[in-house]
Every structure is written in C-alpha cells, then in structure tokens.
Amino acid sequence: MANKQKGCHGRDVFSRMNFLYQASALMVEKNPVLACHYGNMCKSVGKKTVLRMEPEMKRTLCKVCGIVLKPGVSAEVQINGYNEKDQMLTVVCTMCSSSKNFVLNSKYDMWLDNPRSVVETIPEKKAEE
Ligand SMILES: [Zn+2]
C-alpha cells in the first residue's frame, strides 16, 4: 500500500447521489412521485455525509418535494422585473407549487466557476487497479 494514491473524499457517496439524481430525472415524466422520492434520497444522502452538491445540480431540485425541476414538465419558469438590473428568474414546481428565485445578473459569477476555486486536481483512478 506504499503506492496508494490520494482519492476523492466521499467518492462512493457522490456516485450514489449522481445515480439518484439521474434516476429522478428519468422518472419525472413517467412517475413524478417516484422522482420526488429519488430526489429527496439524493438530498438526504448528501446531508448525512456532509458533502455538498454541485450548485447547478442543487438548483434543479425542488427544495420542498425534491423533484427534478425540468422546465415545461415539472416546473414553470418566468422572468420577473422590468429593469435589467433587478430581473429575477422564478422557477415554480408544478408538484408542490413552491418557488425558487434567482437573481439574473450577468456580472455575477459563481465561485466554483472561478479558476482560483480549484485547490487541487485529483487524477481519476481506473477501476481495475
Ligand atoms: Zn416541489
């Protein structure tokens, strides 16, 4: 074990969350209740292990019922506000009618999009090793 590579912390949990998210996204049209269940499991797995979900992924999950918010299928999307400065994107869940608001500001970048946020890049290990 002298040649042991440093691995990604919580890698198995991230892959499970990824699987649950994809399962939820597939079930949105066929079985919305099952999609809610998978989405809630995805969120609770992350909470239990104190691992953060990617913000772009988190923004597509309903905060109340957990369904994947697909515009036109499980969510209604509208832009509110007349001035370009204070426009808001409102995403309303069609299952539970809860809403999420996002500020539309082209000057704002998320921290994870900034190259300075990357501390270290861990090469992916192959499954056979
Ligand atoms: Zn909802």
Backbone and ligand atoms as CSV (ligand in chain L), in Angstrom:
chain,resi,resn,atom,element,x,y,z
A,1,MET,N,N,0.821,-1.204,0.000
A,1,MET,CA,C,0.000,0.000,0.000
A,1,MET,C,C,0.862,1.265,0.000
A,2,ALA,N,N,2.146,1.103,-0.286
A,2,ALA,CA,C,3.025,2.263,-0.293
A,2,ALA,C,C,2.707,3.185,-1.459
A,3,ASN,N,N,2.168,2.606,-2.538
A,3,ASN,CA,C,1.876,3.383,-3.734
A,3,ASN,C,C,0.422,3.833,-3.773
A,4,LYS,N,N,-0.187,3.936,-2.605
A,4,LYS,CA,C,-1.605,4.306,-2.559
A,4,LYS,C,C,-1.793,5.768,-2.970
A,5,GLN,N,N,-2.703,5.989,-3.936
A,5,GLN,CA,C,-2.967,7.342,-4.404
A,5,GLN,C,C,-3.991,8.001,-3.503
A,6,LYS,N,N,-3.888,9.320,-3.439
A,6,LYS,CA,C,-4.874,10.055,-2.682
A,6,LYS,C,C,-6.182,10.074,-3.466
A,7,GLY,N,N,-7.255,9.643,-2.831
A,7,GLY,CA,C,-8.534,9.573,-3.530
A,7,GLY,C,C,-9.432,10.732,-3.180
A,8,CYS,N,N,-10.519,10.816,-3.869
A,8,CYS,CA,C,-11.518,11.845,-3.627
A,8,CYS,C,C,-12.339,11.447,-2.407
A,9,HIS,N,N,-12.442,12.339,-1.420
A,9,HIS,CA,C,-13.210,12.046,-0.219
A,9,HIS,C,C,-14.695,11.930,-0.574
A,10,GLY,N,N,-15.319,10.837,-0.149
A,10,GLY,CA,C,-16.745,10.645,-0.390
A,10,GLY,C,C,-17.086,10.293,-1.815
A,11,ARG,N,N,-16.154,9.678,-2.510
A,11,ARG,CA,C,-16.361,9.355,-3.922
A,11,ARG,C,C,-17.566,8.436,-4.130
A,12,ASP,N,N,-17.714,7.409,-3.262
A,12,ASP,CA,C,-18.835,6.484,-3.396
A,12,ASP,C,C,-20.169,7.185,-3.140
A,13,VAL,N,N,-20.161,8.147,-2.226
A,13,VAL,CA,C,-21.389,8.887,-1.929
A,13,VAL,C,C,-21.761,9.788,-3.107
A,14,PHE,N,N,-20.742,10.414,-3.707
A,14,PHE,CA,C,-21.012,11.262,-4.867
A,14,PHE,C,C,-21.574,10.446,-6.020
A,15,SER,N,N,-21.046,9.235,-6.217
A,15,SER,CA,C,-21.561,8.420,-7.318
A,15,SER,C,C,-22.991,7.972,-7.026
A,16,ARG,N,N,-23.298,7.714,-5.753
A,16,ARG,CA,C,-24.668,7.345,-5.396
A,16,ARG,C,C,-25.629,8.518,-5.614
A,17,MET,N,N,-25.176,9.716,-5.205
A,17,MET,CA,C,-26.002,10.910,-5.407
A,17,MET,C,C,-26.228,11.148,-6.902
A,18,ASN,N,N,-25.192,10.920,-7.690
A,18,ASN,CA,C,-25.303,11.081,-9.142
A,18,ASN,C,C,-26.330,10.103,-9.715
A,19,PHE,N,N,-26.261,8.852,-9.245
A,19,PHE,CA,C,-27.211,7.845,-9.717
A,19,PHE,C,C,-28.642,8.231,-9.347
A,20,LEU,N,N,-28.851,8.657,-8.088
A,20,LEU,CA,C,-30.198,9.005,-7.633
A,20,LEU,C,C,-30.737,10.218,-8.396
A,21,TYR,N,N,-29.846,11.181,-8.684
A,21,TYR,CA,C,-30.271,12.362,-9.437
A,21,TYR,C,C,-30.708,11.970,-10.850
A,22,GLN,N,N,-29.907,11.114,-11.490
A,22,GLN,CA,C,-30.258,10.685,-12.847
A,22,GLN,C,C,-31.535,9.859,-12.860
A,23,ALA,N,N,-31.713,8.998,-11.844
A,23,ALA,CA,C,-32.943,8.210,-11.753
A,23,ALA,C,C,-34.143,9.122,-11.568
A,24,SER,N,N,-33.983,10.154,-10.747
A,24,SER,CA,C,-35.066,11.102,-10.529
A,24,SER,C,C,-35.396,11.855,-11.819
A,25,ALA,N,N,-34.353,12.264,-12.551
A,25,ALA,CA,C,-34.572,12.999,-13.800
A,25,ALA,C,C,-35.269,12.136,-14.846
A,26,LEU,N,N,-34.983,10.827,-14.839
A,26,LEU,CA,C,-35.639,9.936,-15.803
A,26,LEU,C,C,-37.107,9.705,-15.460
A,27,MET,N,N,-37.446,9.721,-14.166
A,27,MET,CA,C,-38.786,9.374,-13.724
A,27,MET,C,C,-39.747,10.561,-13.679
A,28,VAL,N,N,-39.255,11.762,-13.997
A,28,VAL,CA,C,-40.088,12.963,-13.865
A,28,VAL,C,C,-41.383,12.841,-14.663
A,29,GLU,N,N,-41.290,12.390,-15.915
A,29,GLU,CA,C,-42.485,12.338,-16.751
A,29,GLU,C,C,-43.331,11.099,-16.486
A,30,LYS,N,N,-42.681,9.952,-16.239
A,30,LYS,CA,C,-43.440,8.707,-16.087
A,30,LYS,C,C,-44.054,8.547,-14.708
A,31,ASN,N,N,-43.281,8.840,-13.657
A,31,ASN,CA,C,-43.752,8.634,-12.289
A,31,ASN,C,C,-43.224,9.754,-11.395
A,32,PRO,N,N,-43.929,10.886,-11.320
A,32,PRO,CA,C,-43.423,12.036,-10.565
A,32,PRO,C,C,-43.235,11.757,-9.072
A,33,VAL,N,N,-44.051,10.894,-8.498
A,33,VAL,CA,C,-43.921,10.603,-7.066
A,33,VAL,C,C,-42.602,9.873,-6.801
A,34,LEU,N,N,-42.272,8.931,-7.679
A,34,LEU,CA,C,-41.000,8.222,-7.559
A,34,LEU,C,C,-39.828,9.179,-7.774
A,35,ALA,N,N,-40.005,10.132,-8.708
A,35,ALA,CA,C,-38.960,11.134,-8.944
A,35,ALA,C,C,-38.734,11.983,-7.695
A,36,CYS,N,N,-39.820,12.327,-6.984
A,36,CYS,CA,C,-39.696,13.074,-5.722
A,36,CYS,C,C,-38.918,12.265,-4.702
A,37,HIS,N,N,-39.224,10.973,-4.622
A,37,HIS,CA,C,-38.554,10.096,-3.657
A,37,HIS,C,C,-37.060,10.014,-3.941
A,38,TYR,N,N,-36.700,9.790,-5.191
A,38,TYR,CA,C,-35.283,9.721,-5.561
A,38,TYR,C,C,-34.569,11.047,-5.298
A,39,GLY,N,N,-35.233,12.155,-5.617
A,39,GLY,CA,C,-34.632,13.471,-5.380
A,39,GLY,C,C,-34.399,13.726,-3.909
A,40,ASN,N,N,-35.384,13.347,-3.068
A,40,ASN,CA,C,-35.221,13.515,-1.619
A,40,ASN,C,C,-34.118,12.620,-1.084
A,41,MET,N,N,-34.012,11.389,-1.624
A,41,MET,CA,C,-32.925,10.499,-1.192
A,41,MET,C,C,-31.573,11.095,-1.564
A,42,CYS,N,N,-31.491,11.675,-2.751
A,42,CYS,CA,C,-30.244,12.313,-3.205
A,42,CYS,C,C,-29.838,13.419,-2.235
A,43,LYS,N,N,-30.819,14.240,-1.831
A,43,LYS,CA,C,-30.510,15.326,-0.904
A,43,LYS,C,C,-30.124,14.797,0.471
A,44,SER,N,N,-30.837,13.768,0.965
A,44,SER,CA,C,-30.572,13.272,2.316
A,44,SER,C,C,-29.244,12.528,2.398
A,45,VAL,N,N,-28.835,11.841,1.323
A,45,VAL,CA,C,-27.527,11.172,1.313
A,45,VAL,C,C,-26.417,12.212,1.458
A,46,GLY,N,N,-26.575,13.335,0.752
A,46,GLY,CA,C,-25.585,14.409,0.855
A,46,GLY,C,C,-25.567,15.032,2.236
A,47,LYS,N,N,-26.739,15.189,2.844
A,47,LYS,CA,C,-26.802,15.790,4.180
A,47,LYS,C,C,-26.170,14.887,5.219
A,48,LYS,N,N,-26.454,13.577,5.134
A,48,LYS,CA,C,-25.938,12.633,6.127
A,48,LYS,C,C,-24.428,12.596,6.143
A,49,THR,N,N,-23.822,12.659,4.970
A,49,THR,CA,C,-22.373,12.561,4.890
A,49,THR,C,C,-21.698,13.927,4.852
A,50,VAL,N,N,-22.471,14.989,4.975
A,50,VAL,CA,C,-21.977,16.368,4.979
A,50,VAL,C,C,-21.123,16.649,3.740
A,51,LEU,N,N,-21.631,16.233,2.580
A,51,LEU,CA,C,-20.962,16.533,1.321
A,51,LEU,C,C,-21.863,17.465,0.528
A,52,ARG,N,N,-21.248,18.431,-0.119
A,52,ARG,CA,C,-22.043,19.427,-0.842
A,52,ARG,C,C,-22.327,18.991,-2.263
A,53,MET,N,N,-23.541,19.297,-2.668
A,53,MET,CA,C,-23.964,19.015,-4.029
A,53,MET,C,C,-23.497,20.167,-4.926
A,54,GLU,N,N,-23.223,19.863,-6.177
A,54,GLU,CA,C,-22.861,20.909,-7.145
A,54,GLU,C,C,-24.006,21.928,-7.214
A,55,PRO,N,N,-23.718,23.243,-7.131
A,55,PRO,CA,C,-24.801,24.240,-7.105
A,55,PRO,C,C,-25.746,24.162,-8.301
A,56,GLU,N,N,-25.216,23.868,-9.478
A,56,GLU,CA,C,-26.100,23.789,-10.647
A,56,GLU,C,C,-27.042,22.589,-10.551
A,57,MET,N,N,-26.596,21.542,-9.879
A,57,MET,CA,C,-27.434,20.358,-9.669
A,57,MET,C,C,-28.454,20.643,-8.567
A,58,LYS,N,N,-28.000,21.311,-7.524
A,58,LYS,CA,C,-28.875,21.619,-6.401
A,58,LYS,C,C,-30.006,22.556,-6.822
A,59,ARG,N,N,-29.706,23.466,-7.732
A,59,ARG,CA,C,-30.713,24.430,-8.178
A,59,ARG,C,C,-31.825,23.779,-8.976
A,60,THR,N,N,-31.589,22.579,-9.507
A,60,THR,CA,C,-32.631,21.921,-10.289
A,60,THR,C,C,-33.460,20.954,-9.452
A,61,LEU,N,N,-33.199,20.865,-8.143
A,61,LEU,CA,C,-34.030,20.037,-7.269
A,61,LEU,C,C,-34.972,20.940,-6.485
A,62,CYS,N,N,-36.253,20.546,-6.413
A,62,CYS,CA,C,-37.216,21.311,-5.626
A,62,CYS,C,C,-36.844,21.188,-4.154
A,63,LYS,N,N,-36.858,22.336,-3.442
A,63,LYS,CA,C,-36.430,22.317,-2.040
A,63,LYS,C,C,-37.478,21.709,-1.121
A,64,VAL,N,N,-38.726,21.594,-1.574
A,64,VAL,CA,C,-39.802,21.048,-0.733
A,64,VAL,C,C,-40.045,19.572,-1.043
A,65,CYS,N,N,-40.367,19.249,-2.307
A,65,CYS,CA,C,-40.745,17.867,-2.616
A,65,CYS,C,C,-39.589,17.065,-3.214
A,66,GLY,N,N,-38.537,17.710,-3.696
A,66,GLY,CA,C,-37.344,17.005,-4.148
A,66,GLY,C,C,-37.347,16.583,-5.604
A,67,ILE,N,N,-38.370,16.934,-6.357
A,67,ILE,CA,C,-38.419,16.517,-7.763
A,67,ILE,C,C,-37.400,17.326,-8.578
A,68,VAL,N,N,-36.901,16.725,-9.651
A,68,VAL,CA,C,-36.005,17.447,-10.552
A,68,VAL,C,C,-36.845,18.424,-11.360
A,69,LEU,N,N,-36.463,19.704,-11.316
A,69,LEU,CA,C,-37.251,20.750,-11.961
A,69,LEU,C,C,-36.858,20.852,-13.427
A,70,LYS,N,N,-37.697,20.264,-14.290
A,70,LYS,CA,C,-37.490,20.364,-15.734
A,70,LYS,C,C,-38.474,21.383,-16.262
A,71,PRO,N,N,-37.984,22.460,-16.906
A,71,PRO,CA,C,-38.901,23.481,-17.418
A,71,PRO,C,C,-39.901,22.889,-18.412
A,72,GLY,N,N,-41.171,23.192,-18.204
A,72,GLY,CA,C,-42.219,22.707,-19.092
A,72,GLY,C,C,-42.764,21.347,-18.708
A,73,VAL,N,N,-42.062,20.595,-17.882
A,73,VAL,CA,C,-42.517,19.271,-17.462
A,73,VAL,C,C,-42.915,19.302,-15.989
A,74,SER,N,N,-41.973,19.644,-15.123
A,74,SER,CA,C,-42.254,19.672,-13.695
A,74,SER,C,C,-42.054,21.062,-13.115
A,75,ALA,N,N,-41.801,22.043,-13.968
A,75,ALA,CA,C,-41.575,23.398,-13.458
A,75,ALA,C,C,-42.041,24.426,-14.479
A,76,GLU,N,N,-42.506,25.557,-13.949
A,76,GLU,CA,C,-42.829,26.706,-14.792
A,76,GLU,C,C,-41.782,27.773,-14.509
A,77,VAL,N,N,-41.221,28.319,-15.588
A,77,VAL,CA,C,-40.130,29.282,-15.447
A,77,VAL,C,C,-40.589,30.620,-15.990
A,78,GLN,N,N,-40.359,31.687,-15.231
A,78,GLN,CA,C,-40.693,33.029,-15.714
A,78,GLN,C,C,-39.654,34.029,-15.238
A,79,ILE,N,N,-39.516,35.088,-16.018
A,79,ILE,CA,C,-38.586,36.157,-15.670
A,79,ILE,C,C,-39.412,37.339,-15.196
A,80,ASN,N,N,-39.124,37.820,-13.994
A,80,ASN,CA,C,-39.848,38.944,-13.408
A,80,ASN,C,C,-38.935,40.155,-13.328
A,81,GLY,N,N,-39.538,41.333,-13.398
A,81,GLY,CA,C,-38.773,42.576,-13.263
A,81,GLY,C,C,-38.604,43.263,-14.596
A,82,TYR,N,N,-38.757,44.580,-14.607
A,82,TYR,CA,C,-38.681,45.336,-15.851
A,82,TYR,C,C,-37.263,45.791,-16.145
A,83,ASN,N,N,-36.577,46.240,-15.097
A,83,ASN,CA,C,-35.201,46.709,-15.304
A,83,ASN,C,C,-34.277,45.516,-15.453
A,84,GLU,N,N,-33.266,45.695,-16.263
A,84,GLU,CA,C,-32.292,44.614,-16.429
A,84,GLU,C,C,-31.529,44.371,-15.126
A,85,LYS,N,N,-31.469,45.441,-14.311
A,85,LYS,CA,C,-30.684,45.368,-13.079
A,85,LYS,C,C,-31.314,44.436,-12.042
A,86,ASP,N,N,-32.643,44.477,-11.914
A,86,ASP,CA,C,-33.272,43.657,-10.875
A,86,ASP,C,C,-34.224,42.616,-11.450
A,87,GLN,N,N,-33.776,41.925,-12.476
A,87,GLN,CA,C,-34.589,40.840,-13.006
A,87,GLN,C,C,-34.364,39.576,-12.186
A,88,MET,N,N,-35.451,38.857,-11.993
A,88,MET,CA,C,-35.389,37.615,-11.223
A,88,MET,C,C,-35.917,36.477,-12.082
A,89,LEU,N,N,-35.302,35.318,-11.962
A,89,LEU,CA,C,-35.796,34.108,-12.598
A,89,LEU,C,C,-36.564,33.336,-11.536
A,90,THR,N,N,-37.842,33.093,-11.785
A,90,THR,CA,C,-38.666,32.369,-10.829
A,90,THR,C,C,-39.000,31.001,-11.400
A,91,VAL,N,N,-38.675,29.953,-10.642
A,91,VAL,CA,C,-38.960,28.577,-11.042
A,91,VAL,C,C,-40.001,28.034,-10.070
A,92,VAL,N,N,-41.190,27.697,-10.587
A,92,VAL,CA,C,-42.274,27.202,-9.739
A,92,VAL,C,C,-42.455,25.717,-9.986
A,93,CYS,N,N,-42.413,24.926,-8.929
A,93,CYS,CA,C,-42.606,23.485,-9.012
A,93,CYS,C,C,-44.078,23.190,-9.256
A,94,THR,N,N,-44.384,22.336,-10.230
A,94,THR,CA,C,-45.781,22.024,-10.515
A,94,THR,C,C,-46.342,20.958,-9.571
A,95,MET,N,N,-45.478,20.260,-8.845
A,95,MET,CA,C,-45.944,19.243,-7.890
A,95,MET,C,C,-46.428,19.881,-6.591
A,96,CYS,N,N,-45.630,20.775,-6.025
A,96,CYS,CA,C,-45.961,21.314,-4.704
A,96,CYS,C,C,-46.155,22.831,-4.719
A,97,SER,N,N,-46.015,23.476,-5.872
A,97,SER,CA,C,-46.211,24.926,-6.037
A,97,SER,C,C,-45.221,25.777,-5.263
A,98,SER,N,N,-44.125,25.208,-4.808
A,98,SER,CA,C,-43.106,26.046,-4.168
A,98,SER,C,C,-42.282,26.712,-5.260
A,99,SER,N,N,-41.626,27.813,-4.912
A,99,SER,CA,C,-40.882,28.538,-5.933
A,99,SER,C,C,-39.462,28.830,-5.473
A,100,LYS,N,N,-38.597,28.960,-6.461
A,100,LYS,CA,C,-37.212,29.353,-6.223
A,100,LYS,C,C,-36.964,30.599,-7.027
A,101,ASN,N,N,-36.244,31.555,-6.458
A,101,ASN,CA,C,-35.924,32.786,-7.160
A,101,ASN,C,C,-34.420,32.905,-7.321
A,102,PHE,N,N,-34.004,33.304,-8.509
A,102,PHE,CA,C,-32.585,33.506,-8.783
A,102,PHE,C,C,-32.396,34.890,-9.383
A,103,VAL,N,N,-31.396,35.608,-8.909
A,103,VAL,CA,C,-31.089,36.927,-9.446
A,103,VAL,C,C,-30.383,36.750,-10.781
A,104,LEU,N,N,-30.883,37.454,-11.799
A,104,LEU,CA,C,-30.237,37.403,-13.115
A,104,LEU,C,C,-29.286,38.588,-13.212
A,105,ASN,N,N,-28.029,38.338,-13.040
A,105,ASN,CA,C,-27.029,39.391,-13.097
A,105,ASN,C,C,-25.839,38.853,-13.878
A,106,SER,N,N,-25.610,39.457,-15.045
A,106,SER,CA,C,-24.537,38.938,-15.888
A,106,SER,C,C,-23.157,39.215,-15.308
A,107,LYS,N,N,-23.055,40.154,-14.351
A,107,LYS,CA,C,-21.753,40.467,-13.757
A,107,LYS,C,C,-21.379,39.483,-12.659
A,108,TYR,N,N,-22.357,38.715,-12.163
A,108,TYR,CA,C,-22.095,37.812,-11.057
A,108,TYR,C,C,-21.660,36.445,-11.565
A,109,ASP,N,N,-20.540,35.956,-11.066
A,109,ASP,CA,C,-20.071,34.608,-11.383
A,109,ASP,C,C,-20.047,33.792,-10.111
A,110,MET,N,N,-20.377,32.522,-10.229
A,110,MET,CA,C,-20.304,31.665,-9.056
A,110,MET,C,C,-18.841,31.372,-8.739
A,111,TRP,N,N,-18.568,31.153,-7.467
A,111,TRP,CA,C,-17.207,30.904,-7.014
A,111,TRP,C,C,-16.621,29.655,-7.666
A,112,LEU,N,N,-17.431,28.629,-7.882
A,112,LEU,CA,C,-16.918,27.394,-8.470
A,112,LEU,C,C,-16.531,27.569,-9.938
A,113,ASP,N,N,-17.056,28.614,-10.615
A,113,ASP,CA,C,-16.656,28.887,-11.994
A,113,ASP,C,C,-15.317,29.612,-12.061
A,114,ASN,N,N,-14.896,30.166,-10.941
A,114,ASN,CA,C,-13.623,30.880,-10.880
A,114,ASN,C,C,-12.474,29.869,-10.825
A,115,PRO,N,N,-11.444,30.015,-11.674
A,115,PRO,CA,C,-10.324,29.058,-11.644
A,115,PRO,C,C,-9.571,29.058,-10.313
A,116,ARG,N,N,-9.660,30.149,-9.534
A,116,ARG,CA,C,-8.973,30.191,-8.241
A,116,ARG,C,C,-9.614,29.262,-7.214
A,117,SER,N,N,-10.843,28.790,-7.481
A,117,SER,CA,C,-11.515,27.919,-6.515
A,117,SER,C,C,-10.957,26.498,-6.535
A,118,VAL,N,N,-10.214,26.140,-7.579
A,118,VAL,CA,C,-9.644,24.796,-7.683
A,118,VAL,C,C,-8.340,24.756,-6.887
A,119,VAL,N,N,-8.331,23.968,-5.824
A,119,VAL,CA,C,-7.141,23.852,-4.985
A,119,VAL,C,C,-6.224,22.779,-5.530
A,120,GLU,N,N,-6.822,21.640,-5.899
A,120,GLU,CA,C,-6.021,20.504,-6.333
A,120,GLU,C,C,-6.848,19.681,-7.310
A,121,THR,N,N,-6.189,19.112,-8.308
A,121,THR,CA,C,-6.864,18.220,-9.243
A,121,THR,C,C,-6.391,16.802,-8.961
A,122,ILE,N,N,-7.340,15.919,-8.672
A,122,ILE,CA,C,-7.011,14.530,-8.359
A,122,ILE,C,C,-7.259,13.691,-9.598
A,123,PRO,N,N,-6.219,13.018,-10.120
A,123,PRO,CA,C,-6.435,12.187,-11.312
A,123,PRO,C,C,-7.364,11.023,-11.001
A,124,GLU,N,N,-8.179,10.667,-11.981
A,124,GLU,CA,C,-9.152,9.600,-11.785
A,124,GLU,C,C,-8.460,8.244,-11.785
A,125,LYS,N,N,-8.808,7.418,-10.775
A,125,LYS,CA,C,-8.241,6.073,-10.708
A,125,LYS,C,C,-9.016,5.151,-11.614
A,126,LYS,N,N,-8.332,4.202,-12.205
A,126,LYS,CA,C,-9.003,3.219,-13.052
A,126,LYS,C,C,-9.598,2.124,-12.165
A,127,ALA,N,N,-10.693,1.532,-12.628
A,127,ALA,CA,C,-11.416,0.545,-11.818
A,127,ALA,C,C,-10.627,-0.752,-11.626
A,128,GLU,N,N,-9.767,-1.106,-12.585
A,128,GLU,CA,C,-9.053,-2.397,-12.496
A,128,GLU,C,C,-7.957,-2.366,-11.442
A,129,GLU,N,N,-7.421,-1.184,-11.127
A,129,GLU,CA,C,-6.278,-1.104,-10.220
A,129,GLU,C,C,-6.631,-1.426,-8.792
L,1,ZN,ZN,ZN,-41.846,20.688,-5.377
